[in-house]
């Protein structure tokens, strides 16, 4: 079995009405991510960071999701299909391989006969 775990992490500045700093981490994981991974992520967040995002190609355990309860910092968890949907919506890391044309019947055409 191939080991799929890979990690990318960083901090970003957020402008506008929601200005602040956010910590982002993405993991390409072969296994479900548990509370230990989420605690490690939370531990990397400084007092200057008030929000974060943790993205994975896998999923999170219920225990990992419970780690966020009662925390002052807001962290969004994005997993599996939700991550793929965002990638497609924003054209990140994906490319179309076939475009299909869908036809519908034009009922006005038949009314005019």
N, C-alpha and C positions, 0 to 999 in steps of 0.2 A: 504494500500500500504506500502510495506517495504521500510525503508530508507536505501539506498545503499551507501551513501557517506562515503568513507574511504580514508585516505591520507597517503602517504609514501614520505619522502623527505630526501635529503642528498647532500653532496658535494663529488666529486671524483677528484683525480689527473689524468691528461692525460699525458702519456709519449710519447716519440718519436718525430716525425716531427711536431706534433700538440700539443706539450707540453703546459700545462696550468692547470687551474682549472675550473671545470664545476659544475653547480648546477643542480640537477635532482629532479623532483617531479612527482609522479604518483598518480592518483586519480581514484578510482573506484566510478564512479558517476552515479546516476540514471537519472540525467538531463543534458542537454547541458551546458557546462561551458562558462561563459560570460567574459566580459572584466574585471570585478572586480576580479575574480580569477586570471587572468593573471597579472593584476597590482600588486596584493598581492605577486605573485611569483616573479615578477621583483623586488619588494621591498625587498625581502630577499637576493638578490644578492649583494655582496659587490664589492668594486672596484677591488679586487683581482681575481674576477671571470669574465672571458671574454666570456663565453658561457653557454648555459643551454639546458635542454630538459624537456618538459612537456608532460607527457603521460596520456591518459585517456581511459577508456573503453567506454566512451560516445563520444561526438563531441564538437567542439568549435563553438561559434557564429562567424559571420563575423566580428562583432565589436571586439571580442577578437583577432581574427587574425590581424585586423588592428592596434591593440595596439603595434605590433612589428615593424610597419613601422617607419623608421627614427631613430631607436634605435641603439646605438653603440654596444650593446651586441647582440650576435647571439643566438637565441633560436629556437630550432626545436620542432614543435608540432607534436605529434604522437597520432592518434585517432583511436578508434574503430577497423575496419578491419586491418589497418596498424599495430596496436599493436598486434593483433592476428597473423598476418603473421610473425612478428618478433619473437614472442614466439614460433611458430612452427619451423621456420628456425633454431633457436638456442636451441630448446628443453627445454625451460624454462616454467615451470608450466603446461606442457602438457604431455600426454603420448598416444602412439598409442593404439587403441582398436582393430583394425583389419588391417591386411596387406593383400592386394589383389595381385594376380599374373595376369598380363595381357599378353595374348598370341597374336602372330601375325602369319600370314601364312608365312611359309618358302618356297618361290617360287623356290629356288634352289632344294629343294626336288623333286618337280614335273618335273623340267627340266631334272633331272637325270633318270627319269623313262623310 
